[in-house]
Amino acid sequence: MNVSGIGSMLAQMRSAMAVAQGGVAPLSTSSTTGTTGPNGTTDFATVLKASLDGVAQMQNHAESVQQAFVLGDNNVNLSDVMINSQKANIAFQTTVQVRNKVIAAYNDIMNMQV
């Protein structure tokens, strides 16, 4: 059984958790480089775009691994296909939940009495 995929997934989850808590990822493998502005602040739009690009990249990778497995590539096994599919699914579901929270917060702000 190949556990390198699971170790990689755990490292990515720890990195995402560190970034979400305001820290710096230990081994930054994400594409969020250059997200700080001129005065050292983080640009929300850049972080959001990088996150969406990462989700799209995960989905594309999962799809390519699935296609390779279906075509009979000997370097791809079923566990790799399932792990990549679940990673892409979790990333997409997280994105949907973040979107729902942002919309709810926007609606709350718009309904406030001034």
C-alpha positions as CSV (number, residue, x, y, z in Angstrom):
1,M,0.0,0.0,0.0
2,N,1.3,3.4,-1.0
3,V,1.1,5.8,2.0
4,S,3.1,8.6,0.4
5,G,-0.1,10.1,-0.9
6,I,-1.6,10.1,2.6
7,G,1.5,11.7,4.1
8,S,1.4,14.4,1.4
9,M,-2.3,15.0,2.0
10,L,-1.7,15.4,5.8
11,A,1.2,17.8,5.1
12,Q,-1.1,19.9,2.8
13,M,-3.8,19.9,5.5
14,R,-1.4,21.1,8.2
15,S,-0.1,23.8,5.9
16,A,-3.6,25.0,5.1
17,M,-4.5,25.0,8.8
18,A,-1.4,27.1,9.6
19,V,-2.2,29.6,6.9
20,A,-5.8,29.8,8.0
21,Q,-4.7,30.5,11.6
22,G,-2.6,33.4,10.4
23,G,0.7,31.7,10.5
24,V,3.1,30.8,7.8
25,A,3.0,27.4,6.1
26,P,6.0,25.3,7.1
27,L,6.8,24.2,3.6
28,S,4.8,26.4,1.4
29,T,3.9,24.4,-1.7
30,S,0.8,26.5,-2.5
31,S,0.7,29.2,-5.2
32,T,0.0,32.0,-2.8
33,T,3.4,33.6,-3.2
34,G,3.4,37.3,-3.7
35,T,0.2,37.9,-1.8
36,T,1.5,40.7,0.4
37,G,0.9,44.3,-0.5
38,P,3.3,47.2,-0.4
39,N,3.0,47.7,3.3
40,G,3.2,44.0,4.3
41,T,-0.6,43.3,4.3
42,T,-2.2,40.3,2.7
43,D,-4.3,40.9,-0.3
44,F,-7.7,39.1,0.0
45,A,-8.4,39.0,-3.7
46,T,-5.0,37.4,-4.4
47,V,-5.4,34.8,-1.7
48,L,-9.0,34.0,-2.9
49,K,-7.8,33.6,-6.5
50,A,-4.9,31.4,-5.4
51,S,-7.3,29.2,-3.4
52,L,-9.7,28.9,-6.3
53,D,-6.8,28.1,-8.7
54,G,-5.6,25.4,-6.2
55,V,-9.1,23.8,-6.1
56,A,-9.3,23.8,-9.9
57,Q,-5.8,22.3,-10.1
58,M,-6.7,19.6,-7.7
59,Q,-9.8,18.8,-9.7
60,N,-7.9,18.7,-13.0
61,H,-5.2,16.4,-11.4
62,A,-7.9,14.1,-10.0
63,E,-9.5,13.9,-13.4
64,S,-6.2,13.2,-15.2
65,V,-5.3,10.4,-12.7
66,Q,-8.8,8.9,-13.2
67,Q,-8.3,8.9,-17.0
68,A,-4.9,7.4,-16.7
69,F,-6.3,4.6,-14.5
70,V,-9.2,3.9,-16.9
71,L,-6.7,3.8,-19.8
72,G,-4.7,1.1,-18.0
73,D,-1.6,3.1,-16.9
74,N,0.5,0.7,-14.7
75,N,1.9,3.6,-12.7
76,V,-1.6,4.6,-11.3
77,N,-3.4,2.4,-8.8
78,L,-6.9,2.6,-7.5
79,S,-5.9,4.0,-4.1
80,D,-4.2,7.0,-5.9
81,V,-7.4,7.6,-7.9
82,M,-9.6,7.5,-4.8
83,I,-7.3,9.7,-2.7
84,N,-7.0,12.4,-5.4
85,S,-10.7,12.3,-6.0
86,Q,-11.5,12.8,-2.3
87,K,-8.9,15.6,-2.0
88,A,-10.5,17.4,-4.9
89,N,-14.0,16.8,-3.4
90,I,-13.0,18.1,0.0
91,A,-11.4,21.1,-1.5
92,F,-14.5,21.9,-3.5
93,Q,-16.8,21.4,-0.6
94,T,-14.7,23.7,1.5
95,T,-14.9,26.3,-1.2
96,V,-18.6,26.0,-1.3
97,Q,-18.9,26.4,2.5
98,V,-16.6,29.4,2.4
99,R,-18.8,30.9,-0.3
100,N,-21.9,30.3,1.7
101,K,-20.4,32.0,4.8
102,V,-19.3,35.0,2.8
103,I,-22.8,35.4,1.3
104,A,-24.4,35.0,4.7
105,A,-22.0,37.7,6.1
106,Y,-22.8,40.0,3.2
107,N,-26.5,39.5,3.7
108,D,-26.1,40.3,7.4
109,I,-24.2,43.4,6.7
110,M,-26.7,44.6,4.1
111,N,-29.6,44.0,6.5
112,M,-28.1,46.1,9.3
113,Q,-29.8,49.3,10.3
114,V,-27.6,52.3,9.9
